[in-house]
Amino acid sequence: MNIKVEKRNRLKKRIRSKIFGTKEIPRLSVYRSNKFIYAQLIDDDKNKTLASASDIKIKKGTKQERAVKVGEAIAEAAKKAKINKVIFDRNGFKYTGRIMVLAQEARKKGLKF
């Protein structure tokens, strides 16, 4: 296995031991692949995804611009589900680049974390 992947998995394990999402305050989990970025609101009590967004269908723009749109989309989905507070789970990724842009945009659109 790749050393970077192993390191991210160790970080992810450490982060997940400390955070837990509920129905009232779900976990906002972000995953970044080389091509796309995904965000989910997860209720860990029931192991259920409450809302999700990704940039798979967004064809135009740079990866950063698409991350902004995913941040907006997940915030809108949270509003529809009547959720305004979340716990941010960066999933072992560094809080820079697309992860940071997505989080900042979600905050601008009204999510609190």
Secondary structure, DSSP 4 states (H G I P E B T S, - for coil): --HHHHHHHHHHHHHHTT----SSS-EEEEEE-SS-EEEEEEETTTTEEEEEEESSS--SS-HHHHHHHHHHHHHHHHHHTT--B-EEE-TT--SSHHHHHHHHHHHHTT-B-
